[in-house]
């Protein structure tokens, strides 16, 4: 098993600082604030033979190794030689469910993720009942193990949703678990997904459920500062356009930033709602149209694509990424990790799917999984690029060219994961077979 942050203390750069030198390709993604669009998504700001100097958890200098290692501030810094490797920003995974019940195994049909309440095989409601009865400490442990896996695969910041409780007590429990995990050491951005699906207590009464969460639950979450975002699933399995509009309006009134999941399994026409309410991001979009692309391209709302969910569900319709890019949409990629729906947290795998199935270029996919994904959860001021003054969130990969990252699939190429200047994960050593 990889050495990760639960198994050993993070290694501090300390007052001496940290010098990462000799990168074959240093992908800085240096550029103006905000998401990269169109042709700008292919500009990775590559520095050949690059180096990064870290001080107090932030990037103090970045550029060619010869220049950075000769700085006075670099003298005495702890050095990490990454000769021949690629160094890039840590992945920002902007759509996950760290808390969502136990695994649902491959014998089950992924299409059964949202089975009826009385289904004997459980589906979503079986997972919901499990989350309701499991104590917070057990949910914390389960979520921590998933977060460790994310770190091993190069994620340094992630968003995680509630939505597997759907009653007041369990939703609060999930959000507290996510809050407790934040900065230990990954940055975790919690999102309230109260409008995930209508729970058993309100079967046949979705309007009453929307009214209840808008007036009874949202105010308490905001009072306790448990999360920044509120999300809603606009889908036949979730909520219709009118219910979605009411939810978004109420959430905005309570001071939440907004997210929306739409056009994933069927056409709903919900993109206009995301723009009407100035949502930070809208996710899914497998059934989005050219008109949706035009609207999104003229807005600040990020389109978050989830190719892992399409792959696992054996669905043959991926989101139209090339249409989005051609229309200047701020495009992000996320793992969509969720037990029973998308059981992967490897952003490297997501890059591979984006390139092979959605015809994105490697550079576009990397941009979508770093700076654009950071914009989707509004943390781009601190992470998503390697620039002076930003957090030293970066990964070292066992490849010599960035185009190799999506070329491999099902392979973890991460050698080191560094969060705010601390090594939080190191690839394992081979203990046998060497003379």
C-alpha positions, 0 to 999 in steps of 0.5 A, spaced: 500 500 500 502 507 498 504 511 504 499 515 505 497 521 510 493 516 515 499 511 516 505 516 517 505 524 519 505 529 513 513 531 512 514 538 513 518 543 509 519 546 515 523 553 515 528 551 511 523 550 505 522 545 500 525 545 493 522 540 487 527 541 482 529 537 475 522 536 472 522 534 465 516 538 464 513 542 469 506 544 468 504 551 471 498 552 467 500 559 469 495 564 466 489 570 468 484 568 473 478 564 471 477 558 467 480 557 461 476 556 455 477 554 447 484 554 445 486 557 452 485 550 455 491 547 451 496 552 454 499 548 460 504 553 461 510 548 460 517 549 463 522 544 461 527 542 466 523 546 471 523 547 479 518 549 484 521 553 491 516 552 497 516 556 503 511 556 509 506 552 504 506 556 498 509 557 492 515 562 493 518 561 486 517 557 480 521 557 473 527 553 470 531 549 475 537 553 474 534 560 476 530 557 482 535 553 485 540 559 485 536 563 489 538 565 496 532 562 499 533 556 496 540 555 499 539 550 505 532 548 502 530 540 503 531 538 495 526 533 492 530 531 485 524 529 480 529 528 474 525 526 468 518 526 471 512 531 470 510 535 475 503 539 475 498 542 480 494 536 484 487 534 481 481 538 483 475 533 484 469 538 483 464 532 484 464 526 489 460 523 494 465 521 500 459 518 504 454 514 500 453 507 504 457 501 502 459 498 495 454 496 491 457 490 487 458 488 480 452 483 479 447 489 480 445 493 474 448 500 475 441 502 472 438 500 479 442 506 482 435 509 484 430 503 485 423 504 488 423 505 495 420 498 496 425 495 492 428 488 495 434 489 492 435 496 496 438 501 491 439 508 493 434 507 499 438 501 501 444 505 501 440 511 505 438 507 510 445 504 512 447 511 512 442 513 517 443 508 522 451 508 521 454 512 527 458 519 525 465 516 527 464 510 522 462 514 516 468 518 518 472 512 518 469 510 511 470 517 508 477 518 510 479 511 507 476 514 500 480 521 501 486 517 502 485 513 496 484 520 492 490 523 495 494 516 492 491 518 485 493 525 486 487 529 488 489 535 493 482 538 493 475 535 492 468 537 493 463 532 497 456 532 497 451 530 502 444 527 500 444 520 502 440 522 509 435 526 506 432 527 513 435 533 518 439 529 523 443 525 517 444 530 513 447 534 518 451 528 520 454 527 513 456 535 513 459 535 520 463 529 518 466 532 511 467 538 515 471 534 520 475 531 514 477 538 511 484 540 511 486 533 514 490 534 509 486 534 503 481 541 502 474 538 502 469 543 500 462 540 503 455 541 499 448 540 501 445 536 496 438 536 500 434 535 493 437 529 491 431 524 491 424 524 494 425 520 501 421 515 503 417 519 508 415 524 502 413 519 497 408 522 492 409 529 495 415 532 492 413 539 493 412 538 500 419 535 501 422 541 497 418 546 501 420 543 508 428 543 506 427 550 503 424 552 510 426 548 515 433 545 513 437 550 509 436 555 515 439 551 520 445 549 515 447 556 514 447 558 521 452 553 523 456 554 517 456 547 515 457 548 507 458 553 502 454 550 496 447 547 495 446 542 489 439 539 486 438 534 481 434 536 476 432 529 473 426 524 472 429 521 478 430 527 482 426 534 481 422 537 475 424 544 473 419 548 477 421 544 484 428 545 482 427 553 481 424 553 487 430 550 491 435 554 487 431 560 489 431 559 496 438 556 497 440 563 494 436 567 499 439 563 504 446 565 502 448 559 499 452 558 492 449 554 487 450 547 483 446 543 479 446 536 476 442 536 469 441 533 462 445 527 465 440 521 463 434 525 459 433 532 456 430 536 461 432 544 459 435 545 466 441 549 463 437 555 463 435 555 470 443 554 472 444 561 468 438 564 471 441 563 478 448 564 476 450 557 479 457 556 480 457 549 476 452 545 472 454 537 472 452 531 468 450 534 461 450 528 457 444 530 453 446 538 452 445 541 446 448 546 442 444 551 444 446 549 451 453 550 449 452 557 447 448 559 453 454 556 457 459 559 453 456 566 454 456 565 462 460 564 468 457 557 470 462 551 469 460 545 465 462 539 469 463 533 466 462 526 469 465 521 464 466 515 469 458 515 471 457 514 463 462 508 463 460 505 469 453 505 467 454 502 460 451 508 457 453 510 450 452 517 450 458 522 453 457 529 454 459 533 447 465 536 450 468 538 443 461 542 442 462 545 449 470 547 447 468 550 440 463 555 444 468 557 449 464 553 455 468 553 462 469 546 462 471 541 468 472 534 469 470 530 475 470 523 478 463 523 480 465 518 485 459 515 488 458 508 491 453 504 486 453 509 481 461 511 479 466 507 484 472 511 482 476 516 485 482 516 480 482 523 476 487 519 472 482 514 469 477 520 468 482 524 464 483 517 460 476 517 458 475 524 457 481 523 451 479 516 448 471 517 449 470 525 448 475 526 444 479 531 448 486 533 448 491 531 453 492 538 455 484 540 455 483 534 460 488 536 464 486 544 464 479 541 466 481 537 472 485 542 475 484 550 474 477 549 471 475 544 476 477 549 481 473 554 478 467 550 479 468 550 487 470 557 487 477 555 490 481 557 484 484 563 488 488 558 492 489 552 488 489 549 480 495 552 478 502 553 480 503 560 481 507 564 486 503 565 492 498 560 491 498 553 495 503 548 494 498 543 491 502 539 486 503 532 484 509 528 481 508 523 476 512 517 473 512 519 466 516 524 462 511 527 458 504 530 460 501 526 454 502 519 457 498 521 463 491 519 459 494 514 455 495 509 461 488 507 464 487 503 470 494 505 472 496 510 478 502 514 475 503 518 481 510 518 485 508 524 490 502 528 492 504 534 496 499 538 499 501 545 502 508 544 501 507 537 505 508 530 502 502 527 504 503 520 499 509 517 497 509 511 492 510 504 495 517 501 494 518 494 491 521 490 497 522 484 493 525 482 486 531 486 486 538 483 487 
